[in-house]
Every structure is written in C-alpha cells, then in structure tokens.
C-alpha cells in the first residue's frame, strides 16, 4: 500500500518551461499533500536534490545547461543514490526508444509523453508516492 495523501512528500519538478511547472503545481496542490521544489534545468535540480529529501522527481529530458539525461547520470554517480528510494517520472515531448534505452537503468519508474493529460500524471504520481 502506498502512502498517498497520508504524509507530506517532496516533489521536484524539473522543466525549463515555467508555465508547465505552474500548471503541474496548480493541478496537484489541491490533490496531494506535497511540498514542491522547482528547477528549470538539471544543474539547479541537482543542487535541490542533494540538499533535500526528494520522494519523486518529474523530469523533463530536453533542457538547457544540463539536460535530463545528464541529471540522471549525475544523481546515479552520487553515493546517496545507492540507497535512494526517490522515484523518477520522465516527461518528454520527444519520447522515443533512444531516450528510453539511455535512461532505462537510471532509476526511471515511468515515462510520460508530452503533452500529457492531467489525470494520467495524477495517477502516475499516486502510484509512486
């Protein structure tokens, strides 16, 4: 049984599109008992991830400075990842076999193609937190 809605969880939204981050937050804030952290690129996300206990990461793949794949490589090199229970949902408008193959051994729990339906995202999040 998951702990959905029982205790507060920390979600990190990593997407260079501020509007999409705000949409995700506004949709989920009334539905889930979560604290949101936001990053517009992988470098910011890495700093937030290392400083906070993150339960779930919603990760865009296509971003400037440090993309989602580079971010996944970095957190997988961190020693704290060895016992990490952080779930990762990859969100991508260019979801294809190449992206899936590059990330399949990096702790990704689910892939969601953009644009996505809010209900699909909500159900995916409920499954992993």
C-alpha positions, 0 to 999 in steps of 0.5 A: 500500500502506498502512502498517498495523501497520508504524509507530506512528500517532496516533489521536484519538478524539473522543466525549463518551461515555467508555465508547465511547472505552474500548471503541474503545481496548480493541478496537484496542490489541491490533490496531494499533500506535497511540498514542491521544489522547482528547477528549470534545468538539471544543474539547479535540480541537482543542487535541490536534490542533494540538499533535500529529501526528494520522494519523486522527481518529474523530469523533463529530458530536453533542457538547457545547461544540463539536460535530463539525461545528464541529471540522471547520470549525475544523481546515479554517480552520487553515493546517496543514490545507492540507497535512494528510494526517490522515484523518477517520472520522465516527461518528454515531448520527444519520447522515443526508444533512444531516450528510453534505452539511455535512461532505462537503468537510471532509476526511471519508474515511468515515462510520460509523453508530452503533452500529457493529460492531467489525470494520467500524471495524477495517477502516475504520481499516486502510484509512486508516492 
